[in-house]
Amino acid sequence: MGIWRGFWRGLPLGWQAPVLGPVHPAFVDLHDRDGLGWLDGFDEWIVRCGLASNGPPGIDPQTGQRLTLHGRIANQPAHYVEVRIQRHAPYAIQVIGKVQETTLFFSDFLLTSKITLWPGSAELLIEDEVTNLRSQSTPMQLLYHCNFGPPLAAAGSTVRVAYRSMQPRDAAAAAGLSTWSTLDEPTPGYAEQVFLFVAEADAAGQGQAWLHTARQDLGLHLSWSAATLPYFNLWKNCVPISDGYVLGLEPATGYPYFHDVERQAGRLVSLGAGQTWSGHVRLRILEGEAARAAALQGP
């Protein structure tokens, strides 16, 4: 139930991944290269990371599980898909899918996702529910990996985030702290930079981020349910286009650290038996004067 490609008036919204997809999950060995096999199928515009785990691979010291990069949900097929057409105003197209992520003795999650488009509108809405089907409480993680490339995300494009706090993930990000909000020129050997935020919700309880081209003639407004997605991660990978130049805007339940780090920090979501988590992510394209006005206003 990820979204492979997105376009607006013929312009690509996603990135140009080196992986030529879509790649069938049967050809993605998550345990390949010590748990980095997820990268073999990573070419989506919007992809979820989770649900039992997220972040880098390794052995969970508490459970003994060998966790793979960014979990399993992105490569789990939907066992139920429904398309709904609303033929009266407001006209809408909805795709509803159910995906189960289950490991005997460990976790059993059901993702129910509803993706909505309104013909003629510049908006896309993703509404998700994650239900714990086990008879006992189970930790859950979820990160929305929203990946943008040229022309929307290119050299000179700028990002704004409404946030309460921000920190660089590591030394590479710390070196780029003063320019975190501006995308660099494509650079061979560029070391990816990740910045970690605590979102500042607006009066409606929405976390918010904006992306604008250098000319400010095209932009994007991203909003999400801050109560259930209280964190936000920004990923800059300004390598040459052929290597995967990309900006990741990532509302999440936590940070992309190893599972045990997130556990100790208290950022895992504990779902009781039969309990359901819900959240949403909304994308809206901004053009022309609307894009320029949004670029000038504060978060």
BAFI-3210 file (N, C-alpha, C; in Angstrom, 3 decimals, decimal comma, padded with zeros to 6 digits):
// residues 299
n [1|2|3|4|5|6|7|8|9|10|11|12|13|14|15|16|17|18|19|20|21|22|23|24|25|26|27|28|29|30|31|32|33|34|35|36|37|38|39|40|41|42|43|44|45|46|47|48|49|50|51|52|53|54|55|56|57|58|59|60|61|62|63|64|65|66|67|68|69|70|71|72|73|74|75|76|77|78|79|80|81|82|83|84|85|86|87|88|89|90|91|92|93|94|95|96|97|98|99|100|101|102|103|104|105|106|107|108|109|110|111|112|113|114|115|116|117|118|119|120|121|122|123|124|125|126|127|128|129|130|131|132|133|134|135|136|137|138|139|140|141|142|143|144|145|146|147|148|149|150|151|152|153|154|155|156|157|158|159|160|161|162|163|164|165|166|167|168|169|170|171|172|173|174|175|176|177|178|179|180|181|182|183|184|185|186|187|188|189|190|191|192|193|194|195|196|197|198|199|200|201|202|203|204|205|206|207|208|209|210|211|212|213|214|215|216|217|218|219|220|221|222|223|224|225|226|227|228|229|230|231|232|233|234|235|236|237|238|239|240|241|242|243|244|245|246|247|248|249|250|251|252|253|254|255|256|257|258|259|260|261|262|263|264|265|266|267|268|269|270|271|272|273|274|275|276|277|278|279|280|281|282|283|284|285|286|287|288|289|290|291|292|293|294|295|296|297|298|299]
n.u [000,811|002,114|003,036|003,992|004,623|004,248|002,668|002,290|000,531|002,041|004,604|007,117|006,819|008,122|011,320|014,229|015,015|017,841|017,132|015,298|012,040|008,517|009,555|008,904|007,894|008,786|011,311|012,866|015,085|015,082|017,008|019,402|022,859|023,551|021,107|020,355|018,812|016,381|016,895|017,138|014,669|013,847|012,310|010,155|007,792|006,261|006,627|006,071|007,738|008,307|006,345|006,710|009,296|011,719|014,302|017,938|019,526|020,009|020,630|018,061|018,470|016,682|014,697|016,044|015,610|016,578|016,688|015,737|016,636|014,484|012,190|009,292|006,848|006,692|007,127|005,147|002,405|-000,885|-003,755|-006,307|-008,021|-009,761|-011,557|-013,107|-015,499|-016,668|-019,417|-020,691|-020,636|-018,520|-016,515|-014,643|-011,883|-011,016|-008,662|-008,595|-006,917|-005,840|-003,277|-001,405|000,981|002,787|004,401|004,869|004,705|005,793|004,753|001,672|000,205|-002,326|-002,598|-004,709|-005,377|-006,362|-006,403|-006,935|-008,031|-009,064|-010,649|-009,299|-008,292|-005,434|-004,547|-003,625|-004,548|-003,621|-004,863|-004,426|-004,821|-003,567|-003,803|-003,371|-003,370|-002,752|-003,000|-001,823|000,015|001,963|004,910|005,046|006,177|006,223|006,972|006,666|008,033|008,520|009,489|011,283|012,296|014,033|011,785|010,940|012,365|015,455|018,724|019,069|016,411|014,165|013,351|010,876|009,989|007,605|008,505|009,371|011,785|015,073|017,628|020,822|021,391|023,877|027,500|027,926|025,544|025,660|027,715|026,443|024,595|024,067|023,001|020,774|018,197|018,322|018,713|021,520|023,817|023,987|026,337|029,140|029,931|028,667|027,819|025,106|022,657|020,824|018,210|016,600|013,445|011,140|007,810|005,879|002,663|-000,134|-003,087|-005,058|-004,020|-002,135|000,965|003,472|005,142|007,013|007,989|009,867|010,682|013,742|013,044|010,613|008,203|006,884|005,647|005,218|002,988|003,063|001,232|000,306|-000,997|-000,197|-000,492|-000,324|001,795|004,316|006,913|009,433|011,429|014,108|015,660|018,487|019,979|022,141|023,383|024,735|022,199|021,817|022,613|020,690|019,564|017,837|015,267|014,023|011,016|009,652|007,226|006,677|006,485|008,677|012,290|014,746|016,572|018,285|016,182|016,307|017,415|015,379|013,462|014,560|014,503|011,855|010,182|008,791|005,612|003,213|000,921|-002,019|-003,735|-005,759|-005,920|-006,058|-004,061|-004,155|-003,587|-002,709|-001,546|-001,202|-000,812|-000,263|-000,083|001,507|001,250|002,617|001,539|000,449|002,398|004,578|003,587|003,261|005,903|006,924|005,655|005,652|006,347]
n.v [-001,216|001,152|004,121|004,248|006,081|009,624|012,387|015,780|017,744|016,640|016,808|015,068|014,064|012,477|010,826|010,028|007,019|004,809|002,153|000,252|-000,015|-000,980|-003,214|-006,558|-007,879|-010,493|-010,573|-009,178|-009,623|-009,261|-009,845|-009,846|-008,884|-008,472|-007,570|-005,363|-005,629|-004,419|-002,132|-002,988|-002,894|-000,311|002,234|003,854|006,616|007,300|005,528|003,187|002,626|000,119|-002,499|-003,691|-003,007|-000,410|001,523|000,974|-002,269|-005,163|-007,153|-007,575|-006,993|-007,659|-009,412|-011,131|-011,226|-010,983|-008,058|-006,288|-003,675|-000,963|-002,524|-004,632|-003,968|-002,523|-004,335|-006,184|-007,776|-006,504|-008,127|-007,584|-005,423|-002,530|-000,356|002,719|004,883|008,055|009,467|011,866|015,336|016,136|014,921|011,910|009,605|006,594|004,334|001,436|-000,643|-003,690|-004,916|-007,456|-007,953|-010,345|-012,346|-015,385|-015,831|-013,339|-010,758|-009,358|-007,529|-005,521|-003,531|-001,076|000,815|003,880|005,642|008,729|010,667|013,699|014,509|017,005|018,347|019,424|017,759|014,977|012,358|010,251|007,867|005,940|002,935|000,958|-002,126|-004,096|-007,428|-009,370|-011,117|-009,774|-006,874|-005,087|-003,633|-000,969|000,612|003,314|004,954|007,426|007,484|009,895|010,730|012,983|014,431|016,149|018,126|019,421|018,995|020,095|021,506|024,365|024,387|024,853|024,026|024,169|023,646|023,203|023,218|022,072|021,307|020,473|018,346|017,243|014,015|012,727|013,056|013,795|015,106|017,129|018,670|019,931|021,561|024,341|024,800|023,233|023,512|023,974|022,636|021,021|021,241|018,510|016,173|014,189|011,491|012,589|012,775|011,449|013,387|013,629|015,022|015,483|016,015|017,350|017,691|020,710|021,228|022,698|024,791|023,044|020,625|019,627|018,541|020,208|020,785|022,423|022,552|024,156|025,178|026,686|028,963|029,466|028,969|026,640|024,389|022,422|021,402|019,642|017,863|016,377|014,050|015,156|014,237|011,461|011,039|012,284|013,005|014,064|013,503|014,583|013,944|014,359|013,647|014,431|013,435|012,730|012,849|010,387|008,634|008,747|011,243|012,841|014,079|013,412|013,649|013,017|012,144|010,598|007,976|007,990|008,171|007,288|005,487|002,545|-000,182|-000,901|001,376|003,234|002,017|002,288|005,027|005,517|005,845|003,930|002,781|001,475|-000,932|-002,173|-005,345|-005,923|-003,200|-000,129|001,960|005,172|007,400|010,104|011,400|014,227|015,617|018,541|020,264|023,282|026,059|028,701|031,899|031,046|029,282|031,026|032,781|031,039|030,383|032,652|033,022|032,374|029,309]
n.w [000,000|-000,388|-002,287|-005,504|-007,645|-008,236|-009,786|-010,908|-013,015|-015,072|-014,050|-012,284|-008,896|-007,107|-006,543|-008,555|-008,403|-008,216|-008,372|-010,608|-010,763|-010,480|-007,813|-007,271|-004,135|-003,719|-004,709|-003,003|-000,625|002,588|004,503|003,208|002,753|005,490|006,548|005,036|002,800|002,152|000,704|-001,917|-003,068|-002,875|-004,179|-004,107|-004,147|-001,847|001,048|003,664|006,789|009,158|010,700|013,129|013,638|012,987|011,360|011,495|010,752|012,937|015,930|018,169|021,505|023,486|022,519|020,860|018,151|014,704|013,320|010,403|008,028|008,320|008,648|007,781|006,584|004,176|002,174|002,274|000,827|000,058|001,245|000,792|-001,316|-002,249|-004,372|-004,296|-005,721|-005,517|-006,783|-006,644|-005,671|-002,896|-005,433|-005,430|-005,334|-003,932|-002,566|-000,806|001,395|002,995|005,003|006,434|008,941|010,300|012,741|014,140|017,632|018,117|016,867|015,571|013,356|011,837|009,107|007,972|005,295|003,782|000,881|-000,551|-003,293|-004,860|-007,751|-009,836|-007,691|-005,746|-003,783|-001,702|000,420|003,016|005,113|007,897|009,827|012,437|013,837|016,713|016,695|018,482|021,685|023,689|024,836|022,440|021,028|018,594|015,575|013,237|010,259|007,792|004,802|002,741|-000,368|-002,335|-005,436|-008,168|-010,245|-007,922|-005,518|-005,520|-006,258|-004,274|-003,505|-000,742|002,669|005,193|008,580|011,091|014,305|017,635|018,681|017,425|016,150|014,908|013,422|013,433|013,099|010,422|009,753|011,660|010,659|008,591|009,759|009,765|007,291|006,970|005,937|003,221|-000,017|-001,456|-004,286|-006,649|-005,588|-005,936|-003,781|-001,576|001,825|003,402|005,187|008,152|009,974|013,057|014,405|016,844|016,402|016,105|016,827|015,083|015,682|014,957|015,561|013,807|012,480|010,501|007,359|004,786|001,378|-001,107|-004,430|-005,706|-007,161|-006,113|-007,371|-007,338|-004,964|-001,919|000,577|003,511|005,838|009,002|011,491|014,466|017,070|017,025|015,387|016,447|015,835|013,457|010,632|008,634|005,633|003,770|000,771|-001,226|-003,622|-006,966|-009,571|-010,895|-008,966|-007,051|-006,027|-003,476|-001,304|001,815|003,530|006,591|008,557|011,748|014,286|015,833|015,940|013,386|014,683|015,999|017,005|019,778|020,897|020,480|022,070|024,658|024,816|025,048|022,861|021,441|020,316|022,359|021,837|023,120|023,593|020,839|020,407|018,494|016,535|015,000|012,262|010,012|006,851|004,838|001,629|-000,229|-003,240|-004,171|-006,261|-008,321|-007,305|-004,903|-003,988|-003,691|-001,731|000,435|000,855|001,953|004,392|007,961|009,847]
ca.u [000,000|002,909|002,719|005,209|004,911|003,316|002,890|001,400|000,568|003,122|005,883|007,294|006,939|009,057|012,730|014,707|015,781|018,664|016,397|014,269|010,928|008,431|010,177|008,011|008,474|009,433|012,700|013,529|015,511|015,343|018,179|020,606|023,886|023,413|019,869|020,155|018,149|015,264|017,340|016,999|013,346|013,515|012,176|008,825|007,579|005,866|006,725|006,043|008,759|007,717|005,598|007,297|010,560|012,149|015,685|018,996|019,439|020,787|019,997|017,369|018,982|015,594|013,945|016,917|015,260|017,471|015,863|016,248|016,468|013,164|011,065|008,739|005,537|006,773|007,211|004,055|001,307|-002,239|-004,600|-007,636|-007,956|-011,061|-011,565|-014,409|-015,679|-017,779|-019,866|-021,362|-019,727|-017,206|-016,097|-013,433|-011,422|-010,360|-008,130|-008,547|-006,212|-005,504|-001,998|-001,103|002,397|002,676|005,456|004,424|005,351|006,352|003,824|000,608|-000,397|-003,146|-002,637|-005,824|-004,997|-007,283|-005,743|-008,009|-007,763|-010,231|-010,365|-009,151|-007,677|-003,987|-004,310|-003,621|-004,699|-003,398|-005,400|-004,030|-005,059|-002,767|-004,439|-002,615|-004,254|-002,300|-003,737|-001,024|000,573|003,088|005,425|004,875|006,834|005,774|007,578|006,248|009,206|008,021|010,752|011,111|013,453|013,805|012,183|010,482|013,517|016,660|019,667|018,464|015,095|014,212|012,403|010,532|009,315|007,117|009,082|009,701|013,218|015,718|019,009|021,396|021,469|025,245|028,525|027,723|024,460|026,122|028,536|025,561|023,517|023,755|022,318|019,898|016,938|018,556|019,284|022,797|024,041|024,389|027,749|029,661|030,454|027,936|027,430|023,715|022,430|019,501|017,897|015,528|012,600|009,884|006,894|005,046|001,333|-000,896|-004,310|-005,861|-003,309|-001,394|002,355|003,541|006,414|006,869|009,110|009,713|011,777|014,543|012,298|009,387|007,038|006,272|005,901|004,445|002,666|002,866|000,689|000,078|-001,579|000,944|-000,727|000,102|003,079|004,871|008,285|009,623|012,823|014,444|016,780|019,098|020,958|022,403|024,324|024,304|020,847|021,850|022,869|019,530|019,375|016,518|014,937|012,992|010,226|009,256|006,479|006,958|006,250|009,952|013,456|015,280|017,655|018,038|014,976|016,539|017,624|014,042|012,794|015,093|014,104|010,416|009,476|007,989|004,183|002,737|-000,478|-002,591|-004,453|-006,900|-005,909|-005,800|-003,413|-004,598|-002,864|-002,887|-000,584|-001,845|000,098|-000,945|000,819|001,337|001,761|002,571|001,428|000,221|003,696|005,409|003,038|003,568|007,346|007,240|005,061|006,350|005,766]
ca.v [000,000|002,344|004,806|004,129|007,294|010,737|013,440|016,933|018,407|016,042|016,904|014,028|014,540|011,619|010,884|009,101|006,010|003,919|000,899|000,315|-000,807|-001,513|-004,509|-007,464|-008,242|-011,815|-010,384|-008,363|-010,433|-008,270|-010,235|-009,772|-007,919|-008,233|-006,879|-004,160|-006,005|-003,491|-001,156|-003,551|-002,566|001,049|003,169|004,455|008,021|007,275|004,151|003,090|001,836|-000,478|-001,958|-004,208|-002,311|000,590|001,904|000,108|-003,683|-005,621|-008,128|-006,964|-007,673|-008,084|-010,537|-012,002|-011,177|-010,311|-007,034|-005,791|-002,245|-000,351|-003,414|-005,521|-003,597|-002,013|-005,452|-007,114|-007,508|-006,360|-009,297|-007,056|-004,105|-002,046|000,983|003,371|006,096|008,901|010,058|013,149|016,283|016,270|013,714|011,360|008,248|006,034|002,970|000,912|-001,913|-004,293|-005,625|-008,057|-008,231|-011,311|-013,309|-016,215|-015,627|-011,991|-009,650|-009,587|-006,222|-005,339|-002,165|-000,737|002,108|004,509|006,705|009,481|011,748|014,418|014,957|018,448|018,893|019,254|017,116|013,534|012,059|008,868|007,625|004,584|002,353|-000,243|-002,849|-005,195|-008,593|-010,310|-011,092|-009,044|-005,605|-005,250|-002,341|-000,695|001,790|003,639|006,152|007,654|007,896|010,637|010,982|013,972|014,721|017,239|019,528|019,993|018,958|020,246|022,480|025,647|024,216|025,096|023,316|024,737|022,694|023,732|022,281|022,493|021,074|019,827|017,951|016,405|012,604|012,270|014,055|014,284|016,085|018,273|019,503|020,692|022,106|025,732|024,847|022,065|023,779|024,230|021,484|021,278|020,751|017,108|016,096|012,823|011,186|013,330|011,978|011,773|014,132|013,403|015,932|014,897|017,078|017,162|018,561|021,701|021,127|023,936|024,793|021,890|019,404|019,127|018,860|020,808|021,058|023,018|022,423|025,081|025,279|027,896|030,070|029,598|028,879|025,344|023,989|021,329|021,490|018,324|017,943|015,043|014,010|015,289|013,499|010,067|011,106|013,480|013,268|014,319|013,317|015,154|013,208|014,977|012,789|015,259|012,774|012,926|012,377|008,972|007,852|008,806|012,541|012,743|014,691|012,658|014,304|011,758|012,090|009,286|007,757|008,130|008,464|006,091|004,823|001,122|-000,485|-000,877|002,783|003,829|001,436|002,914|006,440|005,594|006,284|002,872|002,862|000,228|-001,206|-003,252|-006,386|-005,409|-001,734|000,411|003,268|005,805|008,609|010,480|012,294|014,923|016,370|019,516|020,949|024,738|026,581|030,125|032,848|030,296|028,761|032,144|033,284|030,063|030,428|033,854|033,020|031,583|027,988]
ca.w [000,000|-000,645|-003,544|-006,303|-008,400|-008,139|-010,777|-010,876|-014,322|-015,834|-013,340|-011,263|-007,521|-006,397|-006,883|-009,582|-007,678|-009,050|-008,529|-011,642|-010,247|-009,117|-007,558|-006,560|-002,833|-003,761|-005,109|-001,985|000,515|003,634|005,295|002,388|003,169|006,930|006,891|004,226|001,556|001,896|-000,289|-003,257|-003,593|-002,440|-005,300|-004,022|-003,771|-000,435|001,541|005,127|007,482|010,351|011,816|014,358|013,868|012,012|011,592|010,976|011,131|014,085|016,817|019,301|022,700|024,365|021,955|020,083|016,738|013,769|012,690|009,128|007,784|008,126|008,887|006,762|006,055|002,802|001,233|002,535|-000,100|000,587|001,001|000,445|-001,953|-002,701|-004,962|-004,170|-006,514|-005,070|-008,034|-006,393|-005,029|-003,537|-006,131|-004,812|-005,640|-002,754|-002,611|000,562|001,420|004,290|004,950|007,732|009,219|011,395|013,054|015,250|018,936|018,274|016,612|014,597|013,099|010,643|008,585|007,093|004,716|002,831|000,123|-001,193|-004,249|-005,326|-009,120|-009,954|-006,482|-005,637|-002,504|-001,509|001,841|003,452|006,456|008,279|011,145|012,735|014,945|017,305|016,722|019,515|022,948|024,665|024,367|021,519|020,570|017,172|015,029|011,887|009,662|006,411|004,024|001,575|-001,057|-003,399|-006,274|-009,116|-010,057|-006,657|-004,613|-006,343|-005,685|-003,954|-002,889|000,701|003,518|006,502|009,457|012,371|015,271|019,003|018,856|016,288|016,391|013,850|013,820|013,597|012,782|009,056|009,810|012,449|009,782|007,716|010,582|009,420|005,995|006,942|005,246|001,794|-000,716|-002,102|-005,638|-006,697|-005,232|-005,781|-002,459|-000,537|002,993|003,730|006,420|008,729|011,063|013,861|014,945|017,558|015,675|016,799|016,224|014,986|016,474|014,561|015,925|012,652|012,216|009,177|006,698|003,467|000,461|-002,223|-005,376|-005,541|-007,766|-005,331|-008,238|-007,079|-003,586|-001,339|002,005|004,103|007,197|009,563|012,834|015,381|018,311|016,854|014,679|017,090|015,414|012,031|010,226|007,331|005,044|002,588|000,118|-002,410|-004,529|-008,351|-009,866|-011,258|-007,755|-006,166|-005,356|-002,846|-000,020|002,518|004,572|007,220|009,824|012,331|015,705|016,525|015,108|012,719|015,396|016,183|017,769|021,221|021,270|020,549|023,238|025,870|024,811|025,278|021,663|020,843|020,606|022,950|021,509|023,898|022,851|020,087|020,321|017,164|016,332|013,762|011,884|008,613|006,204|003,726|000,772|-001,085|-004,152|-004,236|-007,520|-008,602|-006,204|-003,656|-003,564|-003,243|-000,469|001,478|001,106|002,729|005,712|008,972|010,123]
c.u [000,846|002,485|003,999|005,582|003,856|003,678|001,892|001,591|001,773|004,475|006,001|007,471|007,948|010,472|013,047|015,615|016,648|017,988|015,303|013,123|009,669|009,007|009,204|008,666|009,176|010,912|013,467|013,823|015,946|016,604|019,480|021,538|023,674|022,208|019,582|019,391|016,965|015,617|017,192|015,655|012,925|013,497|010,859|008,871|007,232|005,850|006,736|007,231|008,168|007,259|006,175|008,596|010,824|013,605|016,668|018,851|020,284|020,007|019,360|017,813|017,884|014,898|014,823|016,604|016,346|016,623|016,535|015,948|015,003|011,985|010,506|007,520|005,594|006,764|006,196|002,900|-000,017|-003,037|-006,027|-007,445|-009,338|-010,886|-012,982|-014,418|-016,890|-018,222|-020,706|-020,395|-019,697|-016,741|-014,768|-013,160|-010,651|-009,870|-007,950|-007,878|-005,943|-004,243|-001,710|000,385|002,450|003,935|005,023|005,322|005,848|005,325|002,812|-000,144|-001,230|-003,138|-003,840|-005,581|-006,059|-006,574|-006,817|-007,454|-009,087|-009,936|-010,361|-008,501|-006,175|-003,605|-004,371|-003,667|-004,500|-003,888|-005,143|-004,525|-004,177|-003,357|-003,543|-003,567|-003,853|-003,140|-002,949|-000,430|001,827|003,573|005,323|005,649|006,311|006,392|007,124|007,410|008,692|009,227|010,551|012,431|013,140|012,503|011,803|011,609|014,780|017,560|018,976|017,058|015,223|013,086|012,138|009,749|008,835|007,581|009,339|011,187|013,753|017,144|019,526|021,525|022,886|026,208|028,342|026,630|024,885|026,959|027,683|024,433|023,104|022,996|021,319|018,674|017,094|019,211|020,525|022,789|024,338|025,898|028,208|030,252|029,767|027,542|026,027|023,624|020,993|019,332|016,603|014,760|011,537|008,923|006,165|003,691|000,672|-002,188|-005,205|-005,171|-002,490|000,078|002,463|004,977|006,106|008,149|008,858|010,926|012,533|013,819|010,985|008,132|006,288|006,633|005,004|004,206|002,343|002,327|000,344|-000,465|-000,464|000,747|-000,215|001,390|003,819|006,270|008,351|011,108|013,021|015,724|017,240|020,162|021,286|023,531|023,937|022,946|020,832|022,081|021,713|019,419|017,958|016,459|013,819|012,344|009,438|008,547|006,580|006,540|007,536|011,056|014,006|016,561|017,313|016,895|015,192|016,808|016,279|013,254|013,249|014,708|012,609|009,616|008,746|006,530|003,738|001,253|-000,964|-003,325|-005,682|-006,920|-005,510|-005,159|-003,956|-003,811|-003,102|-001,760|-001,285|-000,784|-000,722|000,087|000,476|001,986|001,725|002,532|001,203|001,529|004,573|004,917|003,375|005,043|007,718|006,700|005,857|005,680|004,499]
c.v [001,268|002,954|004,888|005,443|008,364|011,803|014,570|017,716|017,932|016,087|015,783|014,651|013,717|011,770|009,890|008,093|005,203|002,580|001,102|-000,598|-000,607|-002,919|-005,371|-007,865|-009,586|-011,702|-009,469|-009,251|-009,483|-008,584|-010,187|-008,679|-007,476|-007,357|-005,631|-004,434|-005,126|-002,501|-001,675|-003,205|-001,143|001,997|003,947|005,960|008,109|005,820|004,173|002,261|001,375|-001,887|-002,453|-003,499|-001,342|000,899|000,873|-001,333|-004,008|-006,643|-007,390|-007,683|-008,182|-009,337|-011,538|-012,014|-010,476|-009,330|-006,521|-004,308|-001,897|-001,320|-004,077|-004,969|-003,129|-003,128|-006,551|-006,798|-007,330|-007,619|-008,884|-005,666|-003,757|-000,642|001,532|004,650|006,843|009,758|011,317|014,046|016,075|014,934|013,215|009,961|007,759|004,623|002,525|-000,453|-002,386|-005,137|-006,167|-008,361|-009,088|-012,148|-014,088|-016,012|-014,186|-010,880|-010,052|-008,274|-006,276|-003,857|-002,032|000,678|002,583|005,699|007,401|010,570|012,389|014,956|016,483|019,110|018,613|018,522|015,598|013,265|010,566|008,749|006,160|004,223|001,115|-000,885|-003,986|-006,382|-009,607|-010,146|-010,384|-007,795|-005,845|-003,871|-002,203|000,572|002,037|004,963|006,237|008,282|008,561|011,213|011,865|014,194|015,878|017,025|020,113|020,060|018,952|021,279|023,826|025,558|024,356|024,363|024,150|023,704|023,450|022,762|022,932|022,325|020,355|019,481|017,158|014,970|012,197|013,373|014,630|015,336|017,324|019,223|020,366|021,379|023,513|025,854|023,695|022,279|024,017|023,016|021,885|020,828|019,249|016,969|014,639|012,616|011,911|012,379|012,392|012,469|013,922|014,308|015,478|016,008|016,513|018,169|019,519|021,691|022,496|023,804|023,598|020,560|018,800|019,514|019,355|020,953|021,584|022,787|023,337|025,019|026,589|029,129|030,350|029,609|027,562|024,910|022,852|021,633|020,092|018,526|016,541|015,170|014,001|014,509|012,069|009,944|012,342|013,867|013,442|014,213|013,875|014,509|013,915|014,037|013,415|014,690|013,102|012,279|010,877|008,067|007,901|010,089|012,582|013,555|013,880|013,505|013,206|011,938|010,686|009,216|007,922|008,451|007,173|005,563|003,339|000,915|-000,368|000,540|003,484|003,288|002,137|004,386|006,618|006,022|005,153|003,061|001,498|000,071|-002,390|-004,243|-005,795|-003,897|-001,274|001,791|003,861|007,086|008,914|011,395|012,894|015,724|017,303|020,255|022,433|025,231|028,099|031,002|032,138|029,760|029,878|032,689|032,353|030,089|031,598|033,826|032,164|030,250|028,093]
c.w [000,000|-001,970|-004,352|-006,981|-008,134|-009,152|-010,551|-012,182|-015,145|-015,162|-012,307|-009,886|-006,731|-006,915|-007,983|-008,904|-008,633|-009,304|-009,578|-011,236|-011,049|-009,001|-006,761|-005,232|-002,814|-004,105|-004,144|-000,778|001,623|004,436|004,495|002,912|004,626|007,262|006,097|002,929|001,188|000,793|-001,718|-003,891|-003,325|-003,639|-005,242|-003,748|-002,278|000,023|003,069|005,621|008,812|009,993|013,147|014,687|012,737|012,318|011,083|011,450|012,357|014,892|017,981|020,574|023,618|023,851|021,221|018,603|015,928|012,963|011,424|008,973|007,534|008,134|007,641|006,030|004,602|001,769|001,539|001,583|000,623|000,262|000,668|-000,148|-002,495|-003,276|-004,870|-004,994|-005,970|-006,252|-007,849|-005,635|-003,511|-004,137|-005,562|-005,345|-004,427|-003,045|-001,163|000,530|002,834|004,113|006,345|007,832|010,480|011,525|014,287|016,474|019,147|018,068|015,557|014,417|011,823|010,288|007,666|006,597|003,732|002,193|-000,711|-002,092|-004,642|-006,727|-009,218|-008,769|-006,482|-004,362|-002,595|-000,014|002,074|004,890|006,811|009,673|011,284|013,981|015,407|017,479|017,795|020,782|024,048|024,028|023,531|021,067|019,056|016,812|013,618|011,446|008,209|005,646|002,737|000,848|-002,287|-004,134|-007,199|-009,898|-008,699|-005,635|-005,460|-005,677|-005,485|-003,407|-001,376|001,415|004,762|007,284|010,691|013,458|016,619|019,280|017,637|016,662|015,202|014,345|014,169|013,176|011,381|009,021|010,596|011,600|008,860|008,453|010,157|008,106|005,853|006,063|003,746|001,156|-001,494|-003,563|-005,584|-006,550|-005,115|-004,388|-001,316|000,590|003,416|005,088|006,874|009,940|011,729|014,581|015,888|016,960|016,615|016,115|016,150|015,792|016,162|014,874|014,811|012,717|010,787|008,684|005,305|002,670|-000,726|-003,137|-005,149|-006,094|-007,045|-006,203|-008,073|-005,669|-003,151|000,131|002,494|005,512|007,682|010,979|013,874|016,680|018,205|016,044|015,204|016,626|013,902|011,724|008,827|006,838|003,786|002,034|-001,234|-003,264|-005,971|-008,625|-010,140|-010,052|-006,766|-005,370|-004,780|-001,560|000,595|003,591|005,263|008,565|010,410|013,791|016,513|015,547|014,484|013,356|015,518|017,182|019,280|021,729|021,429|021,746|024,521|025,968|025,019|024,062|020,926|021,249|021,144|022,656|022,329|023,015|022,168|019,908|018,921|017,256|015,043|013,524|010,422|008,162|004,994|002,960|-000,116|-001,916|-004,191|-005,517|-007,541|-007,368|-004,874|-003,112|-003,020|-001,905|000,673|001,841|001,993|004,154|006,668|009,183|010,942]
res [m|g|i|w|r|g|f|w|r|g|l|p|l|g|w|q|a|p|v|l|g|p|v|h|p|a|f|v|d|l|h|d|r|d|g|l|g|w|l|d|g|f|d|e|w|i|v|r|c|g|l|a|s|n|g|p|p|g|i|d|p|q|t|g|q|r|l|t|l|h|g|r|i|a|n|q|p|a|h|y|v|e|v|r|i|q|r|h|a|p|y|a|i|q|v|i|g|k|v|q|e|t|t|l|f|f|s|d|f|l|l|t|s|k|i|t|l|w|p|g|s|a|e|l|l|i|e|d|e|v|t|n|l|r|s|q|s|t|p|m|q|l|l|y|h|c|n|f|g|p|p|l|a|a|a|g|s|t|v|r|v|a|y|r|s|m|q|p|r|d|a|a|a|a|a|g|l|s|t|w|s|t|l|d|e|p|t|p|g|y|a|e|q|v|f|l|f|v|a|e|a|d|a|a|g|q|g|q|a|w|l|h|t|a|r|q|d|l|g|l|h|l|s|w|s|a|a|t|l|p|y|f|n|l|w|k|n|c|v|p|i|s|d|g|y|v|l|g|l|e|p|a|t|g|y|p|y|f|h|d|v|e|r|q|a|g|r|l|v|s|l|g|a|g|q|t|w|s|g|h|v|r|l|r|i|l|e|g|e|a|a|r|a|a|a|l|q|g|p]
***
